[in-house]
Amino acid sequence: MDKFVIQGGNPLIGKVTISGSKNSALPILAATLLTPEECIIHRVPDLSDIRYMLEILKFLGAQVHYEKGTVRVKNKMINWIAPYDLVRKMRASICILGPLIARCGKARVSLPGGCVIGDRPIDLHISGLQKLGANIDIIKGDVVAQGGQLRGTTINLRGPYGSTVLGTDNVMMAACRSEGTTIIEGAACEPEVEDLAKFLVSMGAKISGIGSQRLIIEGVKELHGSEYTIITDRIEAGTFAVGAAMTKGDLFLEQAPVNHMTSVLGKLQDCGVTIQVEENGLRVSRSGPLKAFEIVTSSYPGFPTDMQAQFCAMATIACGKSKVVENIFPNRFMHISELKRLGANIELSKNEVHIYGTERLSGAPVMASDLRASAALVLAGLVADNTTEVHRVYHIDRGYERIDEKLLSVGAMIKRVYSKT
C-alpha cells in the first residue's frame, strides 16, 4: 500500500486550485441513469471513488468516457442488478437505488456494508422509496426492489442525527419520475444535495424549494440529457485552509466555494486566522498564535462532520484547551489514537474530545483509517518535527485529487512512496 512521507516545518505558501466536489459528483453520476440520453458532466475530480462509480455505471450498461475532468455518459440500455463486488468499495454507491427503481421499475443492489466512522443505516432510504410505492426486501445482503408505478406522497427524512443526505438524494431522484407530487420534509440542505437538484432540473425535473428542508417535486414521465458543471469541494477547500492555518502559511484557494464554508471560515477566524475573500477565491493566512476553540458538528449550515478530524489536528497545536463534540457520527474518532502517536494530548469520552494544545508534535508512523482521518494525519505531519509516515493513503485518494502534488506545489515536503506489490 502507498504511503506519504512528510518532513514537517514548512509553511504552505502560494495557490491551490480547488477540485470539483466528490459528494456532488457521485450522486449526479448516479442520476444519469434516469435518462437514456447523453449527459456531459464537467469538473469531475479524478478520485478512486469516482472511478468506482464509473465502473458501476459501465457494469449497468452505460457508455462512459472520462477525460480531463469531463465525463460523458449515456445509459441507453441498463441492467438493474449491482452486485456486492462492485458496490462494497464505496458507500455512496447506494444512490443508484432510486434511479434504477425509477428507470427500470426494479433493482437489486447489494448493501454497501459497514463503515469505520460508525453505523450508517439506509433505513430512511428504504422507507422513503417504499412510501413512493416500491416493494423492497433485504435478501441475502441485497436490497431487492420492485417499483411498478411510483406515486408521489409526503415523506419525512429526518433521522436521529439529522437529515439523511444520500437518502434525500435517492428519494428525490426516484420522485422525479414518479406520478404526481412528492413532498420531502426534513430534506438535507447540504450544497451537494442542492447541486444534484439543480442537475435534475437541467434534465427536465420539476423541483421547488431547492436548498430548503421542504422539497416539492412534480413527477415527469421522462428526463432528458444535460450538460452540467458541478460545484467545487467545500471540504477540500476547508482542509487546505486548515493547512494554511496550522503551518502559519499564506494560501490562495482558487475557486473555493466561499458561500458554502461559512461555519468553517467563521471558526477559523475565531482561532486567529485571517480570511480574505477575493475574486475567484479565498486567501487564508496566519501571523499570530492559534487560539483554542469549541465545535459541535451538525447538519448544514452547521459545522460539517467532514471537517471535524482536520480541526482536531489543528487543536493539537492551538494555545489552550479545545473541545470537539461529534453529533453526526458519534464514533468518528479513529484519528485520535494516531494523533496521540504524534504527541497530541487528547482525552476522549463517548462523542466528545478535549484537546490540550502542545508546542510541537513529533513525527512517527501513523495509520489512516478513513478519508477525513487521513487528511488530519497529513495536516499534523506538516507541522510535526522530523518525519511522519502516513500509511494506507488509499483512503485519502478517495476524496482528495492529487493532494500530495498540490501540497508539494505550495511548499510542503511530502512524497508518495508507492507500494511494491
VEXDREN-2710 file (C-alpha; in Angstrom, 1 decimal):
% VEXDREN-2710
k/r/px/py/pz
1/MET/0.0/0.0/0.0
2/ASP/1.2/3.5/-0.8
3/LYS/2.3/5.9/2.0
4/PHE/3.2/9.5/2.4
5/VAL/6.5/10.5/3.9
6/ILE/6.3/14.1/5.3
7/GLN/9.0/16.3/6.7
8/GLY/7.3/18.9/8.8
9/GLY/8.1/22.6/9.3
10/ASN/7.4/24.3/6.0
11/PRO/4.6/26.9/5.7
12/LEU/2.1/26.5/2.9
13/ILE/2.5/29.5/0.6
14/GLY/1.1/30.0/-2.9
15/LYS/-2.1/29.0/-4.8
16/VAL/-4.1/25.8/-4.8
17/THR/-7.0/25.2/-7.2
18/ILE/-9.9/23.5/-5.5
19/SER/-11.3/20.5/-7.4
20/GLY/-14.9/19.6/-8.1
21/SER/-17.0/18.2/-5.2
22/LYS/-16.8/14.4/-4.8
23/ASN/-20.0/14.5/-2.8
24/SER/-21.8/16.2/-5.7
25/ALA/-20.2/14.2/-8.5
26/LEU/-21.2/10.8/-7.1
27/PRO/-25.0/11.3/-6.9
28/ILE/-25.0/13.3/-10.1
29/LEU/-23.3/10.5/-12.0
30/ALA/-25.9/8.1/-10.5
31/ALA/-28.7/10.5/-11.7
32/THR/-27.6/10.0/-15.3
33/LEU/-29.3/6.5/-15.0
34/LEU/-32.6/8.3/-15.1
35/THR/-32.3/9.1/-18.9
36/PRO/-31.2/7.2/-22.0
37/GLU/-29.8/10.4/-23.4
38/GLU/-26.2/11.6/-23.1
39/CYS/-25.2/13.6/-20.1
40/ILE/-22.0/15.6/-20.0
41/ILE/-20.6/16.5/-16.5
42/HIS/-17.8/18.9/-16.1
43/ARG/-15.4/19.5/-13.2
44/VAL/-15.5/15.8/-12.1
45/PRO/-12.5/15.1/-9.8
46/ASP/-10.1/12.3/-10.6
47/LEU/-10.6/10.2/-7.5
48/SER/-10.8/6.5/-6.7
49/ASP/-14.5/6.9/-5.6
50/ILE/-15.3/8.5/-8.9
51/ARG/-13.6/5.6/-10.8
52/TYR/-15.6/3.1/-8.8
53/MET/-18.9/4.9/-9.7
54/LEU/-17.9/4.9/-13.4
55/GLU/-17.2/1.2/-13.2
56/ILE/-20.7/0.6/-11.7
57/LEU/-22.3/2.6/-14.5
58/LYS/-20.3/0.6/-17.1
59/PHE/-21.5/-2.6/-15.5
60/LEU/-25.1/-1.4/-15.6
61/GLY/-24.7/-0.8/-19.4
62/ALA/-23.6/2.8/-19.7
63/GLN/-21.2/4.1/-22.3
64/VAL/-18.7/6.2/-20.3
65/HIS/-15.9/8.4/-21.4
66/TYR/-13.8/10.4/-18.8
67/GLU/-11.1/12.8/-19.8
68/LYS/-9.6/16.0/-18.2
69/GLY/-12.4/16.4/-15.7
70/THR/-15.3/15.8/-18.1
71/VAL/-17.5/12.7/-18.0
72/ARG/-19.7/11.8/-21.0
73/VAL/-22.2/9.1/-20.1
74/LYS/-25.1/7.5/-22.0
75/ASN/-27.3/5.0/-20.3
76/LYS/-29.3/3.8/-23.3
77/MET/-29.9/0.2/-22.1
78/ILE/-29.3/-0.5/-18.4
79/ASN/-29.0/-3.6/-16.2
80/TRP/-30.9/-3.4/-12.9
81/ILE/-28.5/-5.5/-10.8
82/ALA/-25.4/-4.2/-9.0
83/PRO/-23.5/-7.0/-7.2
84/TYR/-21.5/-6.8/-3.9
85/ASP/-18.1/-6.9/-5.6
86/LEU/-18.9/-3.6/-7.3
87/VAL/-20.7/-1.6/-4.6
88/ARG/-18.8/-2.8/-1.5
89/LYS/-15.9/-0.3/-2.1
90/MET/-17.9/2.8/-1.8
91/ARG/-20.9/3.6/0.4
92/ALA/-22.2/6.3/-1.9
93/SER/-23.0/3.6/-4.5
94/ILE/-26.3/3.1/-2.7
95/CYS/-27.5/6.2/-4.5
96/ILE/-28.0/4.2/-7.7
97/LEU/-31.0/2.5/-6.0
98/GLY/-33.5/5.3/-6.5
99/PRO/-32.6/5.9/-10.2
100/LEU/-32.8/2.2/-11.0
101/ILE/-36.2/1.8/-9.4
102/ALA/-37.5/4.8/-11.3
103/ARG/-36.0/3.9/-14.6
104/CYS/-36.3/0.1/-14.6
105/GLY/-39.2/-0.5/-12.2
106/LYS/-37.0/-2.8/-10.2
107/ALA/-33.5/-3.0/-8.7
108/ARG/-31.2/-5.4/-6.9
109/VAL/-28.3/-3.5/-5.2
110/SER/-26.0/-5.1/-2.6
111/LEU/-25.9/-3.3/0.7
112/PRO/-22.6/-1.3/0.8
113/GLY/-21.6/-2.7/4.2
114/GLY/-20.2/-1.2/7.3
115/CYS/-18.1/1.9/7.8
116/VAL/-15.2/2.7/10.1
117/ILE/-16.7/6.0/11.1
118/GLY/-19.8/4.3/12.6
119/ASP/-23.1/2.7/11.7
120/ARG/-24.7/4.4/8.7
121/PRO/-28.0/2.6/8.1
122/ILE/-30.1/3.1/5.0
123/ASP/-33.5/2.6/6.6
124/LEU/-34.6/6.1/5.7
125/HIS/-33.7/5.5/2.0
126/ILE/-35.8/2.3/2.0
127/SER/-38.8/3.7/3.9
128/GLY/-38.8/6.8/1.6
129/LEU/-38.8/4.6/-1.5
130/GLN/-41.4/2.3/0.0
131/LYS/-43.7/5.3/0.5
132/LEU/-43.3/6.1/-3.2
133/GLY/-44.7/2.6/-3.9
134/ALA/-41.6/0.4/-4.3
135/ASN/-41.8/-3.0/-2.8
136/ILE/-38.5/-3.6/-1.0
137/ASP/-37.0/-6.6/0.7
138/ILE/-33.5/-7.4/2.0
139/ILE/-32.5/-10.8/0.5
140/LYS/-29.0/-12.3/1.2
141/GLY/-27.5/-8.9/1.8
142/ASP/-29.1/-7.3/-1.3
143/VAL/-31.8/-4.6/-1.4
144/VAL/-34.3/-6.1/-3.8
145/ALA/-36.9/-3.7/-5.1
146/GLN/-39.9/-3.9/-7.4
147/GLY/-41.0/-0.4/-8.3
148/GLY/-44.0/-0.7/-10.5
149/GLN/-45.7/2.7/-10.9
150/LEU/-44.2/5.1/-8.3
151/ARG/-46.7/7.6/-6.9
152/GLY/-46.0/10.9/-5.2
153/THR/-46.6/11.3/-1.5
154/THR/-45.3/13.2/1.6
155/ILE/-42.1/11.7/3.1
156/ASN/-40.2/12.8/6.2
157/LEU/-36.4/12.1/6.0
158/ARG/-35.3/13.4/9.4
159/GLY/-33.2/10.9/11.3
160/PRO/-31.8/10.7/14.9
161/TYR/-28.7/12.5/13.8
162/GLY/-30.3/14.9/11.4
163/SER/-31.5/14.7/7.8
164/THR/-30.0/12.0/5.6
165/VAL/-28.0/13.3/2.6
166/LEU/-27.8/10.3/0.4
167/GLY/-31.4/9.3/1.5
168/THR/-32.6/12.7/0.3
169/ASP/-30.7/12.1/-3.0
170/ASN/-32.2/8.7/-3.5
171/VAL/-35.8/9.7/-2.8
172/MET/-35.5/12.9/-4.8
173/MET/-34.2/11.1/-7.9
174/ALA/-37.0/8.5/-7.7
175/ALA/-39.6/11.1/-7.1
176/CYS/-38.6/13.0/-10.3
177/ARG/-40.1/10.1/-12.4
178/SER/-43.0/9.3/-10.1
179/GLU/-46.6/10.0/-10.8
180/GLY/-48.0/13.1/-9.1
181/THR/-46.5/15.3/-6.4
182/THR/-43.9/14.3/-3.8
183/ILE/-43.2/16.5/-0.8
184/ILE/-40.0/15.7/1.1
185/GLU/-40.0/17.1/4.6
186/GLY/-36.7/17.2/6.6
187/ALA/-34.7/17.1/3.4
188/ALA/-31.0/17.6/3.8
189/CYS/-29.9/21.1/2.9
190/GLU/-26.2/20.4/2.1
191/PRO/-24.9/22.2/-1.0
192/GLU/-24.2/18.9/-2.7
193/VAL/-28.0/18.0/-2.4
194/GLU/-28.8/21.4/-3.9
195/ASP/-26.3/20.7/-6.7
196/LEU/-28.0/17.4/-7.5
197/ALA/-31.4/19.1/-7.5
198/LYS/-30.2/21.7/-10.0
199/PHE/-28.8/19.0/-12.2
200/LEU/-32.1/17.2/-12.2
201/VAL/-33.9/20.4/-13.1
202/SER/-31.4/20.8/-16.0
203/MET/-32.6/17.3/-17.1
204/GLY/-36.3/18.5/-17.1
205/ALA/-37.3/17.7/-13.5
206/LYS/-39.7/20.0/-11.7
207/ILE/-38.4/20.7/-8.2
208/SER/-39.1/23.7/-5.9
209/GLY/-37.8/24.5/-2.5
210/ILE/-34.2/23.7/-3.6
211/GLY/-31.8/24.4/-0.7
212/SER/-34.5/24.1/1.9
213/GLN/-35.8/21.3/4.2
214/ARG/-39.0/21.1/2.2
215/LEU/-38.7/19.9/-1.4
216/ILE/-41.7/19.7/-3.7
217/ILE/-41.3/17.5/-6.7
218/GLU/-43.7/17.3/-9.6
219/GLY/-43.1/13.9/-11.3
220/VAL/-42.5/13.8/-15.1
221/LYS/-42.6/10.9/-17.5
222/GLU/-39.2/11.3/-18.9
223/LEU/-35.9/13.2/-18.3
224/HIS/-33.5/14.2/-21.0
225/GLY/-29.8/14.6/-21.3
226/SER/-27.9/17.6/-19.9
227/GLU/-24.6/19.4/-19.8
228/TYR/-23.7/20.5/-16.3
229/THR/-20.7/21.7/-14.2
230/ILE/-20.6/20.6/-10.6
231/ILE/-19.7/22.8/-7.6
232/THR/-16.2/22.9/-6.1
233/ASP/-15.4/20.9/-3.0
234/ARG/-16.0/22.8/0.3
235/ILE/-14.3/20.1/2.3
236/GLU/-11.1/20.1/0.2
237/ALA/-11.1/23.9/0.5
238/GLY/-11.6/23.7/4.2
239/THR/-8.8/21.1/4.6
240/PHE/-6.3/23.4/2.8
241/ALA/-7.5/26.3/4.8
242/VAL/-6.7/24.4/8.0
243/GLY/-3.3/23.5/6.5
244/ALA/-2.5/27.2/5.9
245/ALA/-3.6/28.0/9.5
246/MET/-1.6/25.2/11.1
247/THR/1.7/25.9/9.2
248/LYS/1.4/29.7/9.5
249/GLY/1.2/29.9/5.8
250/ASP/-0.5/32.1/3.2
251/LEU/-2.6/30.2/0.7
252/PHE/-5.0/31.4/-2.1
253/LEU/-7.7/28.8/-2.6
254/GLU/-8.8/29.3/-6.2
255/GLN/-12.5/28.6/-6.8
256/ALA/-13.1/27.9/-3.1
257/PRO/-16.9/27.9/-2.6
258/VAL/-17.0/30.7/0.0
259/ASN/-20.7/30.7/0.4
260/HIS/-20.7/27.1/1.4
261/MET/-18.0/27.5/4.0
262/THR/-19.5/30.0/6.5
263/SER/-19.3/27.8/9.6
264/VAL/-15.7/26.6/8.9
265/LEU/-14.4/30.1/8.0
266/GLY/-16.0/31.7/11.0
267/LYS/-14.4/29.2/13.3
268/LEU/-11.0/29.7/11.7
269/GLN/-11.4/33.5/12.3
270/ASP/-12.2/32.8/15.9
271/CYS/-8.9/30.9/16.1
272/GLY/-6.9/33.9/14.9
273/VAL/-6.7/33.0/11.2
274/THR/-7.0/35.8/8.6
275/ILE/-9.7/35.1/6.0
276/GLN/-9.9/37.4/2.9
277/VAL/-12.5/36.8/0.2
278/GLU/-11.0/37.8/-3.2
279/GLU/-12.2/37.5/-6.8
280/ASN/-12.5/33.8/-7.7
281/GLY/-11.3/32.5/-4.4
282/LEU/-10.2/32.9/-0.8
283/ARG/-7.0/33.8/0.9
284/VAL/-6.1/32.1/4.2
285/SER/-3.1/33.2/6.4
286/ARG/-1.9/33.4/10.0
287/SER/0.7/35.5/11.7
288/GLY/-0.3/35.3/15.4
289/PRO/-0.9/32.3/17.7
290/LEU/-3.6/29.8/17.1
291/LYS/-6.4/30.0/19.7
292/ALA/-8.2/27.1/21.2
293/PHE/-11.9/26.6/20.1
294/GLU/-15.1/24.6/20.6
295/ILE/-17.0/23.0/17.8
296/VAL/-20.2/20.9/17.6
297/THR/-20.9/19.1/14.4
298/SER/-24.4/19.3/12.9
299/SER/-26.2/19.3/9.6
300/TYR/-25.7/22.1/7.1
301/PRO/-25.4/25.0/7.6
302/GLY/-23.8/23.9/10.9
303/PHE/-20.2/22.8/11.3
304/PRO/-19.6/19.8/9.0
305/THR/-18.7/16.4/10.4
306/ASP/-16.3/16.0/7.4
307/MET/-14.1/18.8/8.8
308/GLN/-14.1/17.5/12.4
309/ALA/-10.9/15.5/12.1
310/GLN/-9.0/18.3/10.5
311/PHE/-9.9/20.7/13.3
312/CYS/-8.8/18.1/15.8
313/ALA/-5.4/18.1/14.1
314/MET/-5.3/21.9/14.4
315/ALA/-6.3/21.8/18.0
316/THR/-3.3/19.8/18.9
317/ILE/-1.1/22.9/18.4
318/ALA/-3.5/25.6/19.4
319/CYS/-3.0/27.6/22.6
320/GLY/-5.2/26.2/25.3
321/LYS/-7.9/23.6/25.6
322/SER/-10.2/22.8/22.7
323/LYS/-13.5/20.9/22.8
324/VAL/-14.9/18.9/19.9
325/VAL/-18.4/17.3/20.0
326/GLU/-19.4/14.9/17.2
327/ASN/-23.2/14.8/16.8
328/ILE/-23.5/13.2/13.3
329/PHE/-21.3/10.1/13.6
330/PRO/-20.6/9.7/17.4
331/ASN/-17.9/7.1/16.7
332/ARG/-15.9/9.2/14.2
333/PHE/-12.7/9.5/16.3
334/MET/-10.4/6.8/14.8
335/HIS/-7.8/9.6/14.2
336/ILE/-7.5/10.4/17.9
337/SER/-5.2/7.4/18.7
338/GLU/-3.0/8.2/15.7
339/LEU/-2.7/11.9/16.7
340/LYS/-1.6/10.7/20.1
341/ARG/1.3/8.8/18.4
342/LEU/2.5/12.2/17.2
343/GLY/2.5/13.6/20.7
344/ALA/-1.0/15.1/20.9
345/ASN/-2.6/15.5/24.3
346/ILE/-6.2/14.3/23.9
347/GLU/-9.0/13.0/26.2
348/LEU/-11.8/11.1/24.5
349/SER/-15.2/10.3/26.1
350/LYS/-18.0/9.0/24.0
351/ASN/-18.7/11.6/21.3
352/GLU/-16.6/14.3/22.9
353/VAL/-12.9/15.1/22.9
354/HIS/-10.8/17.6/24.9
355/ILE/-7.6/18.6/23.2
356/TYR/-4.8/20.4/25.0
357/GLY/-2.5/22.2/22.7
358/THR/1.2/21.5/22.7
359/GLU/4.2/23.4/21.5
360/ARG/5.1/20.8/18.9
361/LEU/4.2/17.4/17.6
362/SER/6.8/14.7/16.9
363/GLY/6.9/12.7/13.7
364/ALA/6.0/9.0/13.8
365/PRO/4.5/6.3/11.6
366/VAL/0.7/6.5/11.7
367/MET/-2.2/4.6/10.0
368/ALA/-5.1/6.2/8.1
369/SER/-8.4/4.7/9.0
370/ASP/-10.8/6.7/6.7
371/LEU/-10.9/9.6/4.3
372/ARG/-11.0/12.6/6.6
373/ALA/-8.8/10.9/9.3
374/SER/-6.1/10.5/6.7
375/ALA/-6.3/14.3/5.9
376/ALA/-6.0/15.1/9.6
377/LEU/-2.8/13.0/9.9
378/VAL/-1.3/14.6/6.8
379/LEU/-2.0/18.1/8.3
380/ALA/-0.4/17.0/11.6
381/GLY/2.6/15.7/9.7
382/LEU/3.1/19.1/8.1
383/VAL/3.8/20.7/11.5
384/ALA/5.5/17.8/13.3
385/ASP/9.2/17.6/14.0
386/ASN/11.2/15.2/11.9
387/THR/9.5/12.6/9.6
388/THR/5.9/11.4/9.7
389/GLU/4.8/8.4/7.6
390/VAL/1.1/8.2/6.8
391/HIS/0.2/4.6/5.8
392/ARG/-2.8/3.4/3.8
393/VAL/-3.2/6.6/1.9
394/TYR/-5.7/4.9/-0.5
395/HIS/-8.2/6.4/1.9
396/ILE/-7.2/10.0/1.1
397/ASP/-7.2/9.2/-2.6
398/ARG/-10.9/8.5/-2.3
399/GLY/-11.7/12.2/-1.8
400/TYR/-8.7/14.4/-2.5
401/GLU/-7.4/14.9/-6.0
402/ARG/-3.6/14.6/-6.1
403/ILE/-3.3/16.1/-2.6
404/ASP/0.4/15.3/-2.4
405/GLU/1.1/17.1/-5.6
406/LYS/-0.9/20.1/-4.5
407/LEU/0.8/20.3/-1.2
408/LEU/4.2/19.9/-2.8
409/SER/3.4/22.8/-5.1
410/VAL/2.9/25.2/-2.1
411/GLY/6.0/24.3/-0.1
412/ALA/5.2/21.1/1.8
413/MET/7.9/18.5/2.0
414/ILE/5.8/15.4/1.1
415/LYS/6.4/12.5/-1.2
416/ARG/4.4/9.4/-2.1
417/VAL/6.1/6.1/-1.7
418/TYR/4.5/3.6/-4.0
419/SER/3.8/0.0/-2.8
420/LYS/6.0/-2.7/-4.4
421/THR/3.1/-5.1/-4.6
END
